[in-house]
Amino acid sequence: MAVTEATPQLPPLIPMTIDLDTGVVVRREGPGCAVMYSDPDDPPSEDESFDPSYLDKLGPRVGNRFSFLETVAIDTRKCWSGLYPETPDHHAIVGPTPRLPGFLLCAGFGGHSVMHSLAAARAIAETIARGSSTTFDIGRLRPSRFAEGDLVVEPAVF
């Protein structure tokens, strides 16, 4: 993730915005903006170090939807990198495991965990108390879907 220097031309509150054409994500971060892009060619790794060449990949993509950021400097002291847990279909795993009766999984949310945590907790609580989730159908997120080849396909998941 890159963080820009101050961007006074923006209002103090702006929504997180995703450019689906390039994969660039922008949100307000203090006086500047956080600018993110997940390179699909980046191989899986446990390396959490920030690679400065990331900025060379990010730069050409920013102007497609966020031209106001093309001339704003990046504060390299605030750039960072980290692990992003993902499942093969980019969706969470929620529900009972086929091989361990009574063991429930609720994991793999990637960047959506805060947004989905209340619903996921409710689904798991209902499964524990009632034997199944009655408020939400969690069947599509079952752990066995990977072995079954029944992945959840959604092209706009980051």
C-alpha positions in Angstrom: 0.0 0.0 0.0 1.2 3.5 -0.8 0.2 6.6 1.1 0.3 10.0 -0.6 1.4 13.3 0.8 -1.5 15.7 1.7 -4.3 16.0 -0.9 -6.0 19.2 0.1 -8.2 19.2 -3.1 -10.2 16.3 -1.6 -12.9 16.7 1.0 -12.1 15.3 4.4 -14.5 12.3 3.9 -14.5 10.3 0.8 -15.7 6.7 0.3 -13.2 3.9 -0.4 -13.3 3.7 -4.2 -12.3 0.8 -6.4 -11.4 1.1 -10.1 -12.6 -2.3 -11.4 -10.7 -1.7 -14.7 -7.2 -1.5 -13.1 -7.8 -2.9 -9.6 -6.6 0.3 -7.9 -8.3 1.1 -4.6 -8.2 4.6 -3.0 -9.4 5.7 0.3 -8.7 8.7 2.5 -5.8 8.2 4.9 -5.2 11.2 7.2 -4.3 14.2 5.1 -3.5 12.0 2.1 -4.8 8.9 0.4 -4.0 5.2 0.7 -3.6 3.8 -2.8 -3.6 0.0 -3.2 -3.2 -2.5 -6.0 -2.9 -6.2 -5.7 -0.7 -7.5 -8.6 -2.3 -10.7 -9.9 1.2 -11.7 -11.2 2.7 -11.5 -7.7 3.3 -15.1 -6.6 2.0 -16.3 -3.2 4.6 -15.6 -0.5 5.1 -15.0 3.2 7.3 -12.0 2.5 5.9 -8.9 4.2 8.6 -6.4 3.1 7.7 -3.5 1.0 9.2 -3.6 -2.5 9.8 -0.1 -3.9 9.2 -1.5 -7.4 5.6 -1.8 -6.4 5.2 2.0 -7.0 6.4 1.5 -10.6 3.5 -1.0 -11.1 1.0 1.2 -9.3 1.8 4.5 -10.9 0.6 3.9 -14.5 -2.7 2.5 -13.1 -3.7 5.4 -10.9 -4.5 7.9 -13.6 -7.2 5.7 -15.2 -9.8 6.7 -12.6 -7.9 8.9 -10.1 -6.1 11.5 -12.2 -6.0 13.9 -9.3 -3.4 11.7 -7.7 -1.0 11.6 -10.7 0.9 14.7 -9.4 0.6 14.0 -5.6 3.9 12.7 -4.1 4.0 9.3 -2.3 5.2 9.4 1.3 7.6 6.4 1.1 7.9 6.3 4.9 4.2 5.3 5.2 4.2 2.6 2.5 3.8 -0.9 3.7 3.1 -4.5 2.6 1.5 -7.4 4.4 0.0 -10.8 4.0 -3.5 -11.0 2.6 -5.2 -14.3 3.4 -7.2 -15.6 0.4 -9.0 -18.8 -0.5 -8.8 -20.1 -4.1 -12.2 -18.4 -4.9 -11.6 -15.3 -2.8 -14.5 -16.0 -0.5 -14.6 -17.0 3.2 -14.9 -20.5 4.5 -17.9 -20.7 6.9 -19.4 -23.9 8.2 -18.9 -27.4 9.5 -15.9 -29.4 8.3 -16.5 -32.7 6.6 -13.8 -34.6 8.4 -14.2 -33.2 11.9 -17.7 -33.3 13.2 -18.5 -30.4 15.5 -15.6 -28.3 14.2 -16.8 -25.2 12.5 -14.6 -22.9 10.3 -15.1 -19.2 10.0 -11.9 -17.9 8.1 -10.5 -16.7 4.9 -12.2 -13.4 4.6 -9.3 -11.5 3.2 -10.0 -7.7 3.5 -13.7 -8.3 4.1 -13.5 -9.7 7.6 -14.6 -6.5 9.4 -17.4 -5.9 7.0 -18.7 -9.5 7.2 -17.8 -10.3 10.9 -21.3 -9.7 12.4 -23.1 -11.8 9.8 -20.5 -14.6 10.0 -20.6 -14.6 13.8 -24.4 -14.9 13.7 -24.3 -17.7 11.2 -21.8 -19.6 13.3 -23.7 -19.0 16.5 -26.9 -20.3 14.9 -25.1 -23.3 13.6 -23.8 -24.1 17.1 -27.2 -23.5 18.8 -29.6 -24.8 16.1 -27.5 -27.1 13.9 -27.7 -24.8 11.0 -27.7 -21.1 10.1 -31.3 -20.0 9.7 -30.7 -16.3 9.0 -28.2 -16.7 6.2 -27.7 -19.6 3.8 -24.0 -20.3 4.3 -24.1 -23.4 2.0 -22.1 -21.7 -0.8 -19.3 -21.0 1.7 -19.0 -24.5 3.0 -15.4 -25.9 3.4 -16.1 -28.9 1.2 -16.7 -26.7 -1.9 -13.0 -26.8 -2.8 -12.8 -30.6 -3.0 -16.2 -30.6 -4.8 -15.0 -28.1 -7.4 -18.0 -25.9 -6.6 -16.2 -22.5 -6.2 -18.0 -19.2 -5.6 -17.3 -17.1 -8.7 -17.5 -13.3 -8.2 -15.3 -11.2 -10.5 -15.3 -8.1 -8.4 -13.8 -9.5 -5.2 -10.5 -8.0 -4.0 
